[in-house]
Amino acid sequence: MWFWHRKGTGERASVLAHRAASEGPRWTRTVEAHPPVPFAVSGGEKRENARRSYVSASIVVAVLTLALLSGCALFAPREEGELKQATVKELTALLNQREAAIQTMKGLFSAKVRGGIIPIASRVEGALYYRRPNAMRLRGFTAVGSELFEFVQTNDHFRLRLPTMGRVLFGNPSDMSEMGKLARPFQLSVWAMGGVLGTGTIARDETVVLMEEGDRYRLEVSGPSSNGTRLMRRLLWFERQTFLVVREDRLMESGAVEATIQYEDFRPIGQADGTSSNGDGRLLRPFKISLEDGKGQGSVQVTFHEMISNQPLNATDLGQL
């Protein structure tokens, strides 16, 4: 395992201002000691003063003109990119393409936790391993490298190992009651990683409705509930300039928001035809993920340091159930 330790450096600059001593009056009253100045000299001084006044006025006009032009450039309206048009079918297909583009993934990340949502540690250094369609392994470490947890999920089973507590838990992702207080944070973590892995595609039993919100599209995803009625499950927001998913809301059956996930800092991590927003073949993924728990239990911010896509993984990378 390897980590990035960044050592912040601050620089302080001090500036000392010095003032020269004030000068005394340059002119003294000598009217009585000297005769009046001849008219020719006085006229020359007037012409010189007029010339200086003209030069000063020209400088002032030039300065004001530059200031005006600078102000126009400063407050000129920023040109926005063209808002693209898309249909439900096109956005759904785009989600499927982005999921299919990731066969395997390795990633290193740091997680900052607030509000006690994860009772293990407030800062975690982690590693992600993924193989399509549903094999994932998450490992968490302290800043000094001590292992905090290992979470392995394959198909419909998971295993959670907690070395610091001496516990190993098994269960089904749809029923994490065996995990107790740990069920919530790990469920949220799996959702957050879905934005990186592209696993949040539209299921066969789900229907979608497309809404326009200014410079974004909102995709409303509905599916069957436990009692057979159709309820809204998720909301996805696409930027209309790039068609990247920048926000996702997970909803409870009551309609209340269970979790809000923000995706930022999209970077290319490889080549994958058909997955780029601008058609150049780049595979873009968010390197910053912010998750707010809708139940008010806290928040998680995940920052990826590195992602490696579509490289071979072995059994050791993915762990064993």
N, C-alpha and C positions, 0 to 999 in steps of 0.2 A: 504494500500500500504506500502511496506517496501523497504528500500534501503540499499545499502552498502556504507558506507563512509570510505574510506581508507586513513589513515593518514600516509603519507610517512615520514620515519625517516632516517636521514642521519648521519652517524658516521664518524668523522674525527680522524685520529690517527696521532700524531706527534712523530717523532723519533729524538732524540738528539744524535749526534756523538761526542765522545771525543777522543782526541789523547794524548798520553803520550809524555812528553817532549823528545826530541831527546837526545840520549846518546852520550857522548863523546867517543873518540877513546879508545878502550880497550887495545891496545898494544902500548908500548913505545919502542923506539929504545935504546936497552941496549947492543948492540954488543960489544962495547968497554969495558963495565963494567964487562962482564961475559966471561968466556972461552967458546970455541966451545963445542957444545953438542956432547957426544960420539956417535959413529956410531950405536951402538946397540939401543940407544934411538931413533935416527933418523929413523932407519929401522922400529921400532915399530910404530912410528907415520905414516910412509908410509902405513903400513899394515892397521892401523886404518882408515886412509883416504880412502884407497881402499875399505874397508868394508862399510864405510859410502856412498861412491859413488855408490856401488852396490845396497845398500838399497834404496838410492834415485832414482836410475834408475828403480828399480822394482816398486816403488810407482808411478813414472811417467807413466810407461807402464800400470799399473793397471788402473790408472785414465783415460788414453787415451782409453783403451779398454772399460771401462764403458761408456765413452762419445760416443764412436763409436756405441756401442750397443743401447744406449739411442737414438742416432740419427736415427738408423735404425728403432726403434720402433716408433719414432716420425713421420718419413716421410714414413712409410710403407703405401701402398695404402689401403684406406678404402674399406672394403668389402661391396658391394652394394647388396641389396636384388634382388632376381630373378624377372625379368620383365615377367609378366604374359601375356598370349595371350587371346584375346577375340574377338568375332564377333559383328557385329551390333545388331543382335538379342539378344545376351546375355547382352549387355550394355543397350539396350532399356528395356529389362525385368527387369534389376537391378533397373533402374529408377522407373519403375512401382511398384516394391516391396517396395522401400524406401518410396514412397508416401503412399502406402496402410498401411505401418507400423504405420503412425501417424493418429490416429483418433481424438485426442484432444491434445492441447498443451497450457501450461502456461509458460511464460518466463519473466524474469526481465533483463533489459539491460541498458547500457549507450551508448549514441550516441555523437560523436564529429563531428561537422560540420565545414567545411572550405569553403571559397569562397562565402558565402551568398546564398548558394543553398536553405536553408530554412530561410525565413525572420523572423522566430519567435524567435529563440535563437540559439546560437552556441554550447551549451552543453545541452543535454536533458537526463533526467532519464525517462525510459519508461517501459511499461508493454505490453505484447503481449498475446492475447487470440485467439485460433483458434479451429474450429471444422470442420472436413472434411464433405463435399468437398470444401465449398467456403464461410464459415462464419468466418470473422476475425475482431478483434477489436484491435486498437492501441491507447494507451494513453500516453501522454507526460507531464512531470512535470519539474519544475525548481529544482535546487539543494536543495531548502528549502521546496519543496513539493507543490508549487502552480501549478495548472493545466494549461497547455499550450494548449492542443488540445485533441480531441477525434475523431478518425476516425473509422467508422463502415462500413463494406462491407458485403453484403449478396446477393448471386446470382448476378444479374445484376444491383444492386443499391448500392449507398454509401451515407453516411451522414458525414459531417465534421463540428464539433462544435469547435468554437474558443472563449473560455470565455474571453480572454484578449481583443479581438476585438468586442465582442458582436455579432458575426455572426454565422449563421448555414447555411451550403450549402448542396444541394442534387444534385445527378446526376447519370450518368452511367459510370462505369469504362472505357468503350471504348471511352467516350467523357467527358473529365474533363474540358472543356472550361469554365464551370461555376465557376471553382475554381480560374481562373486567374493565377497569379504567383505561387500559391500554388499547382497547378496541377502537375508540374514537380517534385518537391521533394517528393510528396506522391506517384507518380507513381514509382519513383526510390526506395522508401522505400518498396513498395509491391514486387518489383522484388528481392530486397535484402533478404526479409523474405522468398522468395520462396526456397532459398538454405537451409533454416532451416526446412521448412515445407514439402519440397519435391514436391512442386506444379509445378515444371518446367518439367513435363514429356512430352513425345512426343504425340501430338494430332493426331486424326484420319486422318486429312487432311494434315499431315506433312510427309515428307520423310527425310531419313537420309543417310549420307555417312560417312564412317569411314576412317580416315587418321592416319598414325603413325608418331609421332614426338619424336624420341628418347625414353625417359623414360615416355612419355605421349601418350595417344590417343586423337585425336581431332574428335569430332562428329559434323558434319555439318548438321544443321536442316533447311530444306526449306519448304515453304508453299505458298499458293496462295496469291497474292497481291491484291490491290484494283482494278486493271485493268484486273485481271484474269491470269496474268503470274505468274510463280513460281519464288520466290526470296528467298535467304538465310535469315533466320530470326535470328538464334542464332548459336553460337559456344560453345561447351562444351569440357573442357579438363579434362580427367581422368588420375590420377596417375596409372601407370601400375603395381605398387606393391600392391596397396590397392583397386583400381577401385573407389576411392572417387573422386567426382567432386571438383576440386580445383580452377577452373576459368570458368567464363561464360561471353561471349560477346553478347550484344543485338545489333542488326543491324537495321538500317533504310532502307527504300526501295531503297535509293541511293547506299546502300552497305557500307556506312560509319558507324563506331562504335558509337552507341548511348550511351552505358554505358558498363563499364568493372567492373566485380564483382569478387573479390578474396575471397576464403573460406579457413580459417586456423583454427588451434587449435581444431582438432576433438576430441571429448570426448564421452564416452558412457553415455547415459541418460536412458537406460532401456534395456529390453530384447524384441527382435522381431525376430523370426525365419526367416532365409532367407535374412536378410538385412545386415548382417555383411560381411565385405570384407574377413575375414578369417574363416568364417563358424562357429564361436562360439556363434552366436545368439545375439551379442551385437548390439544395435541400436546407431549408431554414428551420431553426428551432429556437425557442425562447431560452435564454440563459438566466433569466430572473423570473421567479414565480412567487407571488405573494398570495397567501391564503388567509381569509378571515372566517372564523367559525361563526356561523349564523346563530348559534346558541349562546354566543357571548363568552365562550370559554377561553378565547385567546386567538393568537395568530401565529403563522409560520411564514418565514421568508427564506426561500431556497435560492442560492446563487451557485450556478454551475461554473466550474473552472475549466473543464474540458469535457468534450463529448467525442466519442469515436463510434461511427456507425458502420454497420455491415462488415464487421470483422469476425472471424471464427471465434466461437466460445466453446470451452470444454466443460466437462461435468463439474470440475472444481470451481469454475467461475460462477456457475448457476447454483451450486450447492445441491444437497440431497434432502429429500423429505424423509 
